[in-house]
Amino acid sequence: MCGRITSTFEFSDIRVRWNLDRDLPLYKPRFNIAPEQISPTIPVIVRQRGGNECRLLHWGLIPSWAADPSTGNRMINARAETLTELPSFKPLVDRRRCIIPADGFYEWRKEGRRKVPIWVHLKNRKPFGLAGLWDVWRKPDGKRVESFTIITTEPNELVRPVHNRMPVILQLEDEEQWLDASRTPFVKAKLLLKPYPDELMDAHDVSPIVNTTGRSVSNLFQMMRCLVPGSCRCCDEDFY
């Protein structure tokens, strides 16, 4: 499962990376992103009219046929192995594939009775693309609600000790094939849905403040130096 990500980069970083023509004025770096259904706030890259476009979408896929948006609460992730077996995802694998820009995700390591949050990222700290699917649901008044799910796969050796799943991080050279569903059918694209090489990744303990959904502080990365929760000022919520 992948239920918390980070996107701490500036929009200019991903604009160049994914060859985007337009800015996204509402985008802002975030250090603690969780699924929500209040408003679309998460940048997602989709392929439209032959080019890449970045939109703000809801995290938690609401199928076009859903009776109400609460369905999305159960669809924040999609298992790579069963995408073509489920009616929520099967129509999308050859039509609405997307990439979610991120630069890390959180997992929790068990230590006795407590869970220690860790931030998993690339060693070079650069943004990467998570494989996803997206769809459009319409409210009773006809307004569009665009939402997405993050695809997961089996973990690599770095993630395996803390979780039995990890998000699919696409190799840079594979991103075009994933986005261009018109040229790369899913029967071929599904081969891209594999664990990212663990030798290119790293993980760090972070402050337990990230356990609180919605706490997106600007100095989160200062907290990564705190390997023993409670041992320094960064674990004191008054610090924020």
C-alpha positions in Angstrom: 0.0 0.0 0.0 1.1 3.6 -0.6 -0.9 6.0 1.5 1.4 9.0 2.0 3.8 10.8 -0.5 5.9 13.9 -0.7 6.2 16.5 -3.5 8.7 19.0 -2.1 9.9 20.3 -5.5 9.0 23.5 -7.3 6.7 23.3 -10.3 9.5 24.5 -12.5 11.4 21.2 -11.8 8.6 19.0 -13.1 7.7 21.4 -15.9 11.0 20.7 -17.6 11.1 17.0 -16.7 7.7 16.2 -18.3 7.8 18.9 -21.0 4.7 20.8 -19.8 3.5 23.8 -21.7 1.6 25.5 -19.0 2.2 26.5 -15.3 0.0 25.3 -12.5 -0.5 28.4 -10.3 -2.3 26.5 -7.5 0.5 24.0 -7.1 2.6 24.3 -3.9 5.3 21.9 -2.5 4.0 19.6 0.1 5.8 17.4 2.7 2.9 15.2 3.9 0.3 14.3 1.3 -2.5 11.9 2.1 -5.6 10.9 0.2 -8.5 13.3 0.5 -11.8 14.1 -1.0 -12.2 17.8 -0.1 -10.6 19.4 -3.1 -8.2 18.3 -5.9 -4.7 19.3 -4.8 -2.3 16.7 -6.1 -0.5 17.3 -9.4 -0.9 14.5 -12.0 0.5 14.2 -15.5 -1.9 13.0 -18.2 -1.5 12.7 -21.9 -4.0 14.9 -23.8 -4.1 15.6 -27.5 -0.6 14.2 -28.0 1.0 16.3 -25.3 1.6 16.2 -21.5 -0.7 18.2 -19.2 -0.5 18.6 -15.5 -3.8 18.8 -13.5 -4.7 18.8 -9.9 -6.7 15.6 -9.1 -8.2 13.9 -6.1 -6.3 10.9 -4.7 -8.7 8.0 -4.5 -10.1 6.9 -7.9 -13.8 7.4 -8.4 -14.9 5.2 -11.3 -17.1 6.9 -13.9 -20.0 4.5 -13.1 -19.8 5.0 -9.3 -23.0 6.0 -7.5 -21.2 8.4 -5.2 -17.7 9.7 -4.6 -17.1 7.7 -1.4 -16.0 4.8 -3.6 -12.8 6.6 -4.0 -11.9 6.1 -0.3 -11.3 2.5 -1.1 -9.3 3.0 -4.3 -6.2 4.9 -3.4 -4.1 2.0 -4.7 -4.4 -0.6 -7.4 -2.4 -3.8 -7.5 -0.4 -4.1 -10.7 -1.1 -7.8 -10.9 -4.9 -7.5 -11.0 -5.6 -4.3 -13.0 -7.3 -6.1 -15.8 -9.4 -8.2 -13.5 -11.3 -5.4 -11.8 -14.1 -3.3 -13.4 -12.8 -0.1 -11.8 -9.4 -0.3 -13.5 -9.8 -2.5 -16.6 -11.3 0.2 -18.8 -8.5 2.6 -17.9 -5.3 0.6 -18.6 -5.5 1.3 -22.3 -7.1 4.7 -22.1 -6.3 6.7 -18.9 -2.8 6.1 -17.6 -1.1 8.8 -15.7 2.0 9.7 -13.7 2.0 11.2 -10.3 5.2 13.3 -9.7 6.7 12.7 -6.2 10.1 12.7 -4.5 9.3 10.3 -1.7 6.8 8.2 0.2 6.4 7.2 3.8 6.3 3.8 5.4 6.3 2.8 9.1 8.7 0.4 10.7 7.5 -1.6 13.8 9.6 -1.3 16.9 7.9 -3.0 19.8 4.6 -1.2 20.4 5.4 1.8 18.3 5.8 2.5 14.6 8.6 4.7 13.4 7.9 6.7 10.2 10.5 6.5 7.5 10.9 8.6 4.3 11.8 6.5 1.2 13.3 8.4 -1.8 15.9 8.2 -4.6 19.5 8.6 -3.6 19.8 11.6 -5.9 16.7 13.2 -4.2 15.3 14.0 -7.6 11.5 13.9 -8.4 10.3 10.6 -9.9 7.1 9.4 -11.6 4.6 7.0 -9.9 2.5 5.0 -12.3 -1.2 5.6 -11.9 -4.7 5.5 -13.5 -7.2 8.3 -13.6 -10.9 8.6 -14.3 -13.7 11.2 -14.5 -16.8 11.1 -12.4 -19.7 13.5 -12.8 -21.7 15.1 -9.9 -25.4 15.2 -10.2 -25.1 18.8 -11.5 -22.8 17.6 -14.3 -19.5 19.0 -12.9 -16.4 16.8 -13.5 -14.5 15.2 -10.7 -11.1 13.9 -11.8 -9.4 11.4 -9.6 -6.5 8.9 -9.6 -5.1 5.8 -8.0 -1.4 4.8 -7.5 -0.4 1.4 -8.8 1.6 -0.8 -6.4 3.8 -3.8 -6.9 5.9 -6.2 -4.8 8.6 -4.5 -2.7 12.2 -4.3 -3.5 14.8 -5.3 -0.9 14.9 -1.8 0.7 11.1 -1.7 1.3 10.5 -5.3 2.0 11.4 -5.2 5.7 8.7 -2.6 6.4 5.9 -3.4 3.9 4.8 -6.1 1.5 3.9 -3.6 -1.3 5.5 -0.5 -2.7 4.4 2.1 -5.3 5.5 1.6 -8.9 8.3 4.1 -9.6 8.7 4.3 -13.4 12.2 4.3 -14.9 12.8 7.6 -16.6 13.1 5.9 -20.0 9.8 4.1 -19.5 7.6 7.1 -18.7 6.8 7.9 -22.3 5.5 4.4 -22.9 3.4 4.5 -19.9 1.8 7.9 -20.7 1.3 7.2 -24.4 -1.5 4.6 -24.3 -2.3 5.1 -28.0 1.1 3.7 -29.0 1.8 1.3 -26.1 -1.0 -1.1 -25.4 -1.2 -2.3 -21.8 -0.1 -5.8 -22.8 3.3 -4.2 -23.3 3.1 -1.4 -20.7 2.3 -3.8 -17.9 6.0 -5.0 -18.1 7.0 -1.6 -16.8 5.1 -2.2 -13.5 8.0 -3.6 -11.5 9.9 -2.8 -8.3 12.4 0.1 -8.6 16.1 -0.9 -8.2 16.8 -0.8 -4.5 20.4 0.2 -5.0 19.1 3.6 -6.4 17.0 4.3 -3.3 17.5 5.2 0.3 15.3 5.7 3.4 15.6 7.8 6.6 13.7 7.9 9.9 11.7 11.1 10.4 9.8 12.7 13.2 6.5 11.1 14.4 4.8 14.4 13.5 4.2 13.0 10.0 1.9 10.5 11.6 -0.7 13.3 11.8 -2.5 13.6 8.4 -2.5 17.2 7.3 0.7 18.2 9.1 2.8 19.5 6.1 5.5 21.5 7.7 8.2 23.4 5.7 11.1 22.1 7.7 10.3 18.4 7.6 13.7 17.6 6.2 15.4 19.1 9.2 13.6 16.4 11.2 15.3 13.7 9.2 18.4 14.2 11.3 16.4 13.1 14.3 16.9 9.3 14.3 15.7 8.8 17.9 12.2 10.3 18.3 12.1 12.6 21.3 15.8 13.2 21.4 15.8 16.7 20.1 13.7 19.8 19.7 12.4 18.8 16.3 10.0 16.3 18.0 8.4 19.0 20.1 5.2 20.1 18.3 5.7 23.6 19.9 8.7 23.9 17.5 6.2 24.4 14.6 
